Amino acid sequence: MVARLASPELAMPEPTDVEVGTVYRILGKEVSVRTDSKTFACSLRGRLFTGDGSGERNQLAVGDRVELTPLSSSKGVIHAVLPRSTAIVRQVGKRKLSLQVLAANVDQIVIVSALERPRFKVGLIDRFLVIAHDASIAAALCLNKIDLGDDQALVEARAELELYRTLGYPVIFTSAKTEAGHDELRALLKDKRSVLTGHSGVGKSKLAAAIQPGLHLSSAGVDRHGKGRHTTTASTLFSLDFGGELVDTPGVRELSLGHIERRKLAEGFIEFRPLLHQCHFASCSHIPEPHCAVKEAVEDKKIARKRYDSYCRLYEELG
């Protein structure tokens, strides 16, 4: 379904000179669009809607393919959004129907954490993995700032993240300062449209600038309490010299999964999936029920207790 402009009083004449492009930056109501031959600064007259009742907060997202009518050599008006292949969505606020599309038409999400300042939390990683599965997007993990902390901290972090590697997720260790892991990261991003996301202050923008010379992204680091400060205020799509595209998104401090159906949460835990139809009860929540294949796998140490505990916390949160 193609989204069209609402607000009849602002409707434009049927366009005769239409170009198709990709949204690469959104700042307020100004949308930057790149076509095959040029870029346009496009304003939105009225609002775009999908017409599916999804409750999306921003009807346009970086990565969207759009139809626009040029007004000059550098300005245009968007009048249609083409169907998305994928979309990374999160809930904002407490209303379940208040959703925000972080990026559209992406191939993979790279979840960036930091060894220190702020120290990584596997709980946030698990939340992002659930969102990636819900969007049918591949996921990878990146532990940044490995030049911080002592050797023991890095050893412990590697051990904790090894679990995710055994589950099939690529895991890389990087430093914008020492260039550690940059070749691995470039190989991971090559020829794909990827999203860098994670907690505020983990160094996403510095890392992006380090692997792509010429990017000038601001970075505010962390405050005196060790919490990330928001620096990136809008998602931006960049072309990579070595092939592929990268979306740098604003960092998050909290990540709600309120838009995920509770009964589908277990599907976001990759190691649970082969067992979901082996439980005694078809509607098993994998928490209080007896004869649960997932709980039996936890007891047999085939599923890590930490991951199961993370699932239980998220399940209760969605109640």
N, C-alpha and C positions, 0 to 999 in steps of 0.2 A: 504494500500500500504506500502510495506517495503522499506525503504530508503537504497540505496546501495552506496558503495564508487565510487566516480567519479575518474578522473585523471587516464586514462588507463596505463600510464607509471608507476604508483605506485600500480597498481592492484595486489592483492595477489593471489596465487593459490587457487583453490576451497578448502575451509576449510574442514578438516576431523574431527577435534576435536573442536566442537562448544559448548560453554556454554552460557546460557542466564542469564543476571543479570540486576540490576537497577543502573542507574547513581546516585551517591549520592554527587558528588562534581566535579566541573569543574574549573580548574585554568589554564588559558591560553590554551595550546593544550594538557595538561595532564588531562585525565578524570579518576576519581576514580569510579570503578564499584564493586558492591557487589552482589555475587551470593549466592546460598543457603549455600555454605560451606566455601567460602573464599572471599577475596577482591583482585582486580587487579588494578594496575596502567596502564592505557591504553593510548597509543599515537594514534593520528589520522594521518594516512598516506593519503594524498590527502584531500578531503573534503566530507562530507556527504551531500546529497541533497534529497529533498522530491519529486522533479519533478512535483510540482503542481503550480509553478509560484507564490507562496505566498510571496516571497521576504523576507523570514525569515532571520534575521541577524545571529543568532547562530543556526546551524542545530541540535545541541544536546542541551538538557536541563536537569536539575536535575529532576529526576523522570522518565526519559525515560527508557523503557525496551529495551535492546540491545542484539544482538548476538556478541560474541567475540571469537577470537581464542587465546588460551593461548600460550605465547612464553616461559614462565617459570612458576614457582609456584606462582609468584607475578606480572608478567607483561603479557600484552596481547594487541591485536589489535582489535578494533571494526570494523566490516564490514557490519553491518545492524542495523537499528533502527526499532523496531516493532511499529505497529499503535498505536496512542495515543487515549485514551478515552476522555481526556480533556487537554486543554493547556491554560495557562494564558499568554496573548500576549499584548504587548504595542508597540506603535510607538516610535522610537528613531530618533532624528533629524527631519528635515522638510519634508523628502521624505516619501510619504504615503506607499511606498513599502519597507521601511526600518523598519522591525519589529524585535522585540526581544521576544523570548519565555522565560518567567521567570521561569516557572515550568510546568511539564507535569504530567498527570495522577493523579491529586489531587482531593480531595473530597470537600474541602471548603477553602475559603480565609478569614482570620481574619485580618480586617483592624484596625491597631493599631494607635491611636492618643494619644496625651499627654494633660493633663490639662494645663500645662505650660511648657515653654522651650523645644520645641516651642509650643505655644498655638494651640489647634486643630482648624481646619477649615472644616466646613461641605462641602465646595466646593470640597475638595480633596476626602472626603468620597463619595460624589455623583459620582465622576469620577470612583473610584474603584468599586462602585456598578454597574455601567454601564458595566465595563470590566467583572465583575463576571457574569452578565447576558449574555453577549455576548459569554462567554465560557461555559454557562450552569453549573456554579459552585455555590453552596450555599455560602452565605456570612454572616459574623457576625462582630460586632463592639466591639472594646476594647478600653476604655479610660484608659490610663496608667498614672503613676506619680500623682496619686490623693493625695499623701502626700504633693505635692507642692501647692502653692496658698492658699488662705484663704477659709473659709467655704462658703462664698457667691459665690466665683468662682465655687466651686463644685456644689452648688445648681443650678446655672445658667446652668452649663454644663449638669447636669442630666436632667433639663427641656428641653434643646435643643435636647438631644439624645433620650428623651422619644418618640419623633415623630417617630424615626426609629423603636423603640420597637413596637409601635402600627401598623407599617407597616409589622411586622412579622420577623424583623431581631433580633437575639439575641444580647443583649447589656450587657457587663460586665465592671466593674470598678476595676482597679488593681493598685498595687504598688509593684515594685520589692523590695523596701526597707522595707515596713511594712508587706508584704505578703498578703495584702488585695486582695480578689478576686481570689486567686490562686486555691482554690478548684473548683470554678466555671469554671475557665479556663481549668483545667485538665479535668473536666467533658465534656466540649465542644470539646476538642481535642481527647478524648479517642476513640480508635479504628478507627480513620480516618487519612487520609493523609491531613494535613492542611498546608497552607502557611501563615506565618506571614509577613505582608507587611505594609508599611505606609511611612510617611514623615521621612526624615533623622533626627536622634536625638531623636525619641520618646521613645527609650529604648527597642526596640524589642529584641536585643541580651541579655541584662540584664534580661529581663522578661523570656526569654527562659531558661537561665541558672538558674533562681530562681525556676522554676517549675520542672526542670530536673537536679538533682544534678550530677555533673561530667562534665557538659558541660563547656568548657572554651572558651567563645566567647569574643572577644575584643569589647570595647565600648568607643567611644570618646566623647559622649554627644553632647553638643552644643558649639558654639563659643561665643565670647563676645557680638555678636549682637543678640544672642538668636536663631541663625539658626543652624540646625542640621549639623553635620560633618559626612561625609561618613566614616564608619568603616568597615562594612561588605563589602568586595569587590567581593565576589562570593556567589552564592546561595549554600547552603549545606543542605542535607537531613539527619536528625537525627532520630534514633529510640527512642521511649519514653518508659520508664520502666513501665508506667501504661497502656500501650497499644496505638498503633497508631504511626504515624510518623509526623515529623515537618520539614518544609522547612523554613530556615531563609534566607531572601533575602536582598540585598542591599537596603538601604532607597532611596527614591526619593525626589527631590525638585520640579520637574515639572512632570506632567503626561498628555501627549497628547493622545487624543482619535481619532487621524487622521485616524486610520484604521477602525473606526466604520462608517457605512453608515449613512448619515444624516437622511434618511427616517426611519431608525430603532432605532434612539436615544430614542424615546418615550417609546419603549419597555423596556428600561433599568430603567425606573421609574415605580416601581411595582404598584403604585396606579393609574397610567394612563391606565394600560392594559385593565381593564374591559370596558373602555370608548372608546377605539381606533376605534371601528367599529360603534360608535353611532353618529359620526360627520356627518354633512350634506355633506361634500366633502370627497370622498374616499381618496384623497391625502392630507388631512388636515395636516398642519404643527403645528397646535394648537397655532399659534401666530397671524397672521393678519386676518384669515378667520372668517366670521360670523357663527353663529349656530354651534359652536365648543363645544362638550360635555366636553372636558377637561377644557376649559376656564369657562364654566358654573359651573363646579364643584369647581373651584377656587373661583368664586364669591359667591357660596353657602357655602364656607368654608369646603367643603368635601375634598379638596386637599389643603395642606398648601401652602400659598403664597411663602414662602422661597424656597420650592422645585420647584415650577413652575418657579420662577425667575432663579433658578439654571439651569433648563432645557433650558430656553431661552438663557442664556449665552453660554451654551455648543452648542446649535443649531447654534448660530451666529458664534461661533468659527469654526465650521465644514463647514461653507459656502465657 
